[in-house]
Structure formats: structure tokens, C-alpha cells
Amino acid sequence: MTTIFTTADSFLEAVKPVGRERPAAAAVMKAALLISPEKFRISEESAADNPYMKPGYPLDLARACGQHAALAAKLEELGVPVHIFGGIEGHDDGVFPNNVFATVAGRLVIGSMRHPVRQREARREDIRAFFSDSLDYELLDLSGEDCIAELTGPLVIDRARNIGFCGMSSRVDEAGCAFMADALGLEAVLRFQLAPGEYHANLVLAVLAGEACLVHPESAPDPFLLKSLRSIYENRLLVLDQAEKNSFAGNCITATRRDLLFSRTAATALRRETRLKLDEWGFRLHFLEVEEFEKAGGSVRCLVAEIY
């Protein structure tokens, strides 16, 4: 059973040091799961507690389809196999599968979603069958548990160290945090409170292939989180400012150990010193147009469910 920590000192005692050299598969996905946007809609249910959404903005579905295809093509170009499933009517937020489906080697974990519109996604038999029949993965279904557990929305994972950082909000409760940690086989999880108005930790915190970390401290103000991050990532902790955070810079994803994907929106806000640091640390930055999806409150990270 995973130990959940709420103080820096006890958490850091449980974190095992990891050297720079480690198998790439331990830190980044081996494949990606995407959901095509033909049934994509702005969800009124999700807008109730997602401040990043722009429900008054019209959605250009044709443009969304083009942006989604470009994301899939970029992942394939970088050597990440992509498995795309069709959208389903009534699954308004279905294009954001990372909140519903998460993996650890040999296991698919299915989340327990807060809103009914997203609970329907967790019942998709085609995705379940793909993992159980095609990949021979064990299925661990949290959707029937008495909890809220939106997987890698609230839970940011350092796969290299096998630890997690769980940001508490309306999208995860304490039982859900514990269920997720156990289901994903994490060795330790630090539980912290997100600032009022924030809904998923993956908008304000990102671990980059176990090599570095981005955080917006004002959105996760518990001091023990920043203390823990500074201890673990040392001089490879990069603090985002408000403009960067608001422009989805925290919702980035490492496709490989060196290729880091941001949205074009984030690109407009990234400071010169942010770019220089990431370049100094050996990351190649890629910027993708996903503005149509950002109207629904999610960016590049939210669009990709990682397969390990």
C-alpha cells in the first residue's frame, strides 16, 4: 500500500535518489492514447469548477480536428506510437482521456470522475477491450469506488522515481488519492492543497521525464510542496509566473526524454529565461496549436493519455 504524506520531511525520507542515467521507458510513455474530437463539445457540467474554460467562445470543430491530427502526427514523428479512438456523442470532454485512463506497465487504471458527463467515458468498452485483449493489460476500475479520482489530472507522477504529487480540489478526494496511488503502484505520494479556483494539478505542476520540474507556487501554496520539489529537483526546478500558468505552460508533456510539447498559447507567454533554462537542460521545445481544446479548459497534457 502506498504511503500518502502531507509533510515534506517524511515524504523526502521515502523518496529514493535516482541517478541521471536510467532507462527511458521508466520516465516517459511508450505509446499514447488519443480520442478524436468529432463529438467534442464545451461541457456545461465541467465549467462549474474549471476556471480555464471559455464557455462563451464558439467552438470550431473542423479546426479542432486539424489541431488534433497535428498533435498525433507530432507524437508519431517523435517516435511515440499513437492509438486513436473515435469520439462518442454525449462524451463532451472525451478528448481529454488522461483524466479517465492511466497506465502503469501491464495495468490500465480507470478513473472515478466527478461529473456525470465524464463518468460515461469510464464505461467505454472499446478502450477496455483494447487494453485487456490487444495489450493483455490488467484492468483496475476505480469508477465503482466511493471516491473521486481523476487520475493524472490531480496526480502528477514522476515515473523515474515512482512517486506522485496529488493536488487536492473538487476533482479528487482523500479516498481517491489513496486509490490512485495504490492502483498505479507508486512508492510515495505527497498530498497538497491546490489554491481556491484551481481544479487539476497538471495545470500548475509538471515533471519532465524525471529530469526537471515546472511549478506555479501560488496555485499550490502549501510550503511543503515547494520544499519537496526543491529538494528533489534541486537546480532543475523552474518556477512559472502567473502569465505562463494562465497560458497553459504547466500543461506540457514530455513525449521523449528530450522532446517537450507545449501549446502555441503557452509559447506566447514563456519568458526568455524559461526557454533558456529548458534549452540548457537539454529539452527540445515543440509548440502545437490546440486553442480549440483550450476553450474547454485543457491543453496538450490533457489531450494525451500515456501508455506505459
PyMOL commands that set and color helices and strands:
alter all, ss='L'
color gray80, all
select helices_A, chain A and resi 8-14+24-26+44-47+61-77+97-99+116-119+121-123+125-134+174-183+201-203+217-219+223-236+242-246+264-269+272-280+291-294+300-303
alter helices_A, ss='H'
color red, helices_A
select strands_A, chain A and resi 3-5+31-35+82-85+101-104+107-110+138-141+155-158+163-168+188-193+205-208+212-215+237-239+253-254+259-263+284-288+305-307
alter strands_A, ss='S'
color yellow, strands_A
deselect
rebuild
show_as cartoon
